[in-house]
Every structure is written in C-alpha cells, then in structure tokens.
C-alpha cells in the first residue's frame, strides 16, 4: 500500500494501513508456543497469549473455529496454531487470528500418519474389493481390547441388549503404550488361529492422537488386512480416524456402534418374524381359497363318461328327428309343386297326354328316388347307431371289463405305464374302486391289491 508522506493520517487510517501491510506480507502459517492468560469469553471466543523464551503474541480463536477442537486449551499447554497475522485496529494490537490448533509435537505424528496411510493405500490394503462381509447372525463374537477399558463395558452392554446370551470371547491387550501395537497384532493373529469367533471387534475409547497411536501402527494395519475373520474397528469417538479404521472390514464411529454392527437386534428380528408370519398366513389362506375355487370350477366341468354318452345319444336323436322332418317338408314341397304344374297343364290342355305321361313317369321316379334316399339314410343312421353302441364303454364294462386310470386321471393302456406303488382308479360297470400296483410286468398280468 502506497501512502503519501505529506498526508496526515488519523490513527484509524494508520492502523488500517498497517493491517493491510501485515496481512499482505505474512501468509497463513504455523506458529508454536505456550499458552498463557487464557480467557474463554461468554460468546465462545478464546483469547490468550502465545509465548516462548524470546517473545509473546496475542491470539484470538473465534467460536466457529474453536467448536471443532477435541481438547480444551489451558495455561501452560504447548500448542501449534495455524494463524493469519493481523492487526486489531481498535487497539492497535498485533495478533494472530487462529484457524486451527493442535497440541505441540502432533505435527510429526500427523505427517507420519499421512505417510503411512498413503503407503498402505497404494498397496491396496484399504481397497473396498478386499473387505469381507459381516455375518448376519454370528454365533460367537470376539473383542480385542483392554479388560479395564470403558469401551469394553459399552460393547458388552450393547451386545447383551441386542442379542442376549450370545457368547463373547475377550482377547485382552493394552490399548496404549509402546508395546500395544505389537500385542494388538498378536491378539488378531491368535483369534484367527483359534477360529472360534465369526466376527471380531477392535475397540478403544476416545483420546488424543498420541493416546490412539497404537492403532496407527503398520503392524496393526497388516494384521487387520491378513485376518480371515471380519473385523470391525470401533476406536475413539466419531471424529477420530486411525489407520485401523481404513484397514478393517468396517469402521464404526464408536465402540457402541461397533457392537451394534456386529449383531442384529433381537427385538427387530422378532418383529420381522411376526410380520413375516402374518404375511405367510395371509398368503397361505389366499392360496387355499384360490385352490378351493379352482377345485369347484373343475368339479362343475367334470362329466361322467356314461352321462356324456347319454348326451351324445340325445343329440343324435335330435339330429335324426330334424333330418326326418326336413325330408318330409322337402317331399311335401315337391308334391305341392307337382300338383301346381298338374293344374296348369289341365288348364292349358296343350298336348296334355304326353306331358301327363312324362309327369307321371317323373313322379314315379321322384317317389322311387325319395324312397331310396330315405332307406339309404335310415340304413346310415342304423349303422351309426350300431357303431355308437359298439363304442359305448358302458356296454364293454357290462361284459366284465373295467377302465384303469392313473393318479392324473389318464387311461392306462400299457403295463409299461405302471410302476410298483402306483395308485390306480378302476371304473366298473357299477361303481368304481381304487388299487395299488405291487408288481408290474411288460408281458404278464399286473398284480393289484
């Protein structure tokens, strides 16, 4: 910012110009120091000084930034802050406006965390394709955690509430300290060797990044990836993320959420079973009603062979009667036509004798032809009736024969259709009977009982 040296500035203008110079010259940067004179205002904003052996600087962290921290700053705490250098114009105080804050020393941990995460991700340890699905109804659940951890009590309480009586195997390990990672990996390997659980829960309560560092070790991540048993990671609070969360088959926000994911809710299962039972009962009832209705329909369509033959006889008699009536009407019409012609001939009297003789001859031929046709038709009807009587199964049954049908109502014509144990239905001249095949031969008489 260029300022005219001859121009007289007010204090406010000077401070504004100074603020612009500072903010343009110094970017957003990390600063390490010790907190002193910490004040938490009623508005939620934090005010304190950051100092070391040589100097100190005022700091402010507004509420919309501070609310996302997972720890509460205190006097004497060493921290690292990401801040924008600026000038508070009202008092002319140089200060840092904070964007982020973390305990001092975590910068190296974050860097190590990101480096290991990138390495394992490039190797494919976090790939979705290698994740194993969780069993819907595990018979036994394994928990890898410290026996003194509060997370263990939450997990056991949740498992007992959701699935009472489910066996739980505890693989005790330290969840914090120098040897914790090695012992956690060894416990995962032991659980896979014993193969007594269907799912494993790796859990720990919340804490700082240093407290949770055992779950960011490479040995734990590789043990999780090598596990043949599905593993649920429930480490820390919802905002905490560890390498174990990415390597496990499922990441749960909390230990309680991990227990909820491991087993189904017994109450929900009972409710679902009741609903399925009601649906099944309704479906069974509907199927029974439909089958009963279909049976009634088929029963109405079912006609006994003797009744069908009687119906066909009646139809044949009706056709015979209609044929006789039609022939009689045709003969009567021809006679009336002949009489009309005869009357015309008598009136006109032109060469009547030859025409009369010819007419008489035609009349005789007509009568003869009609008689022949009637006799021929009568013979055809008698032949058809005789043929129908020969085909009448009732007459065959009266001679001692019977009709044999299988379980589907099909007529049995060959012993090859029979098999031992097959149920048959026999239709006799009077009544019917059921039988069962005890022996069937192709060229011998079937033995029934």
HUUR-V333550 format. One record per backbone hydrogen bond with DSSP energy under -0.5 kcal/mol. CO is the residue of the C=O (numbers start at 1). NH is the residue of the N-H. Records with the same first field share a line. If there is no record, write none. Layout:
BEGIN
CO->NH, NH
END
This chain:
BEGIN
4->7
7->9
10->14
11->15
12->16
13->17
14->18
15->19
16->20
17->21
18->22
19->23
20->24
21->25
22->26
25->27
29->83
31->81
33->79
34->51
35->76
36->49
39->41, 47
41->44
45->41
46->61
47->39
48->59
49->36, 51
50->57
51->34
55->52
57->50
58->96
59->48
60->98
61->46
62->65, 66
63->67
65->68
66->69
71->73
74->77
77->35, 79
78->104
79->33
80->102
81->31, 83
82->99, 100
83->29, 85
84->97
86->95
87->89
88->91, 92, 93
93->88
94->58
95->86
96->60, 98
97->84
100->82
102->80
103->106
105->108, 109
106->110
107->111
108->112
109->113
110->114
111->115
112->116
113->117
114->118
115->119
116->120
117->121
118->122
119->123
120->124, 125
121->124
124->127
127->130
128->131
136->264
139->167
140->198, 199
141->169
142->201
143->145, 171
144->203
145->173
146->149
149->152, 153
150->154
151->155
152->156
153->157
154->158
155->159
156->160
157->161
158->162
159->163
162->266
163->166
167->141
168->170
169->143, 171
170->172
171->145
177->180
179->183
180->184
181->185
182->186
183->187
184->188
185->189
186->190
187->191
188->192
189->193
190->194
191->195, 196
198->230
199->142
200->202, 232
201->144, 203
202->234
204->236
208->212
210->213
212->215
213->216
214->217
215->244
217->221
218->222
219->223
220->224
221->225
222->226
223->227
224->227
230->200
231->249, 250
232->202, 234
233->252
234->204, 236
237->240
242->245, 246
243->247
244->248
250->233, 252
254->258
255->259
256->260
257->261
258->262
259->263
264->266
265->269
266->270
267->271
268->272
269->273
270->274
271->275
272->276
273->277
274->278
275->279
276->280
277->281
278->282
279->283
280->284
281->285
282->286
283->287
284->288
285->289
286->290
287->291
288->292
289->293
290->294
291->295
292->296
293->297
294->298
295->299
296->300
297->301
298->302
304->308
305->309
306->310
307->311
308->312
309->313
310->314
311->315
312->316
313->317
314->318
315->319
316->320
317->321
318->322
319->323
320->324
321->325
322->326
323->327
324->328
325->329
326->330
327->331
328->332
329->333
330->334
331->335
332->336
333->337
334->338
335->339
336->340
337->341
338->342
339->343
340->344
341->345
342->346
343->347
344->348
345->349
349->351
351->355
352->356
353->357
354->358
355->359
356->360
357->361
358->362
359->363
360->364
361->365
362->366
363->367
364->368
365->369
366->370
367->371
368->372
369->373
370->374
371->375
372->376
373->377
374->378
375->379
376->380
377->381
378->382
379->383
380->384
381->385
382->386
383->387
384->388
385->389
386->390
387->391
388->392
389->392
391->393
392->395, 396
393->397
394->398
395->399
396->399, 401
397->400, 429
403->405, 427
404->412
405->425
406->409
410->406
411->413
414->417
415->418
419->422
422->437
424->435
425->405
426->428, 433
427->403
431->428
433->426
435->424
436->449
437->421
439->447
446->448
447->438, 439
END
